[in-house]
Amino acid sequence: MPRLLIHDTLVTAPWAAPARAGREVTTVPAEARETLVAADLGDDDAALLPAGELLDLHASHRVVQDVAVVAGTKGTIRMRVPVRPDEIERSAVYLRETTRTAELLARALLQPFYGILPTGWTHEPAADAQVVVLEGISSLEAPEAGFVEDLCRAWLILTDTPVVSHVLVVPMAWDRARTTPVLETLAALRATGHRRRRDIRAALVGDREIDRDALADLLTEHRTALEPADRRALLMLLQLGTRGSDMPKVPALTFLDDPAPDA
């Protein structure tokens, strides 16, 4: 029986929190995971996962446009720097507990938008890393010093397109009929998440110093399905974010209702 895997993070909380609680009766077994990458998927699994994982899944999976996370004018992928970004010429980049989506976004923006030449990318603290990229609830905490840049907003300014942070994928052989139980499961989870949204946000914030009203406004701006223009935005992020790197390249994406690539 197929499973539905869900990346458990701030912007997917409406689906992930009810799945994690395990009290929702769903059509397909749903499992929330704090980290979720392409290698975690079995041959018959669907997944709501970071869009950056399409680097490894674009040839074997379809993107289901019915469910996604699309940022508005504000997002939860942010950059912290000790001085104004235009005062930094070059720096190593510390990716602090980020997904591949955040890395792609940072790679696409640092030099073209901020004029900062990355000298290296690390998932561990580094003395020469003036640039720190954060994602999720921790990105909304105010730093003790320095500056914070919203990378989703920067991407919107640079490209006039939003950041697609999470996508729903299913195996390439699936059609809409086979995908329907997954969509029904996500709809049931989201209905529960909407009813419990205040409790879910309170649990996410915990004792962090975060403005809950601002958090609610930010999440309200996010869309939960792909519009036609978002397809281009998604592919653009995957392509610009890999330029000049040895990361896999994505020439095209296949969506649920598209013909099979070899048809």
Secondary structure, DSSP 8 states (H G I E B T S, - for coil): ---EEEE-SGGGHHHHHHHHHT-S--SS-EEEESS--GGG--TT-EEEEEGGGHHHHTTTEEEEEEEEEE--SS-SEEEEESS-GGG-SEEEEEEES--HHHHHHHHHHHHHHH--EEEEEESS--TT--EEEEESGGGGS--SSSEEEEHHHHHHHHHSS--EEEEEEEETT--HHHHHHHHHHHHHHHHHHHHTHHHHHHHHHTTS---HHHHHHHHHH-BSS--HHHHHHHHHHHHHTTTTSSS---S---BTTS--TT-
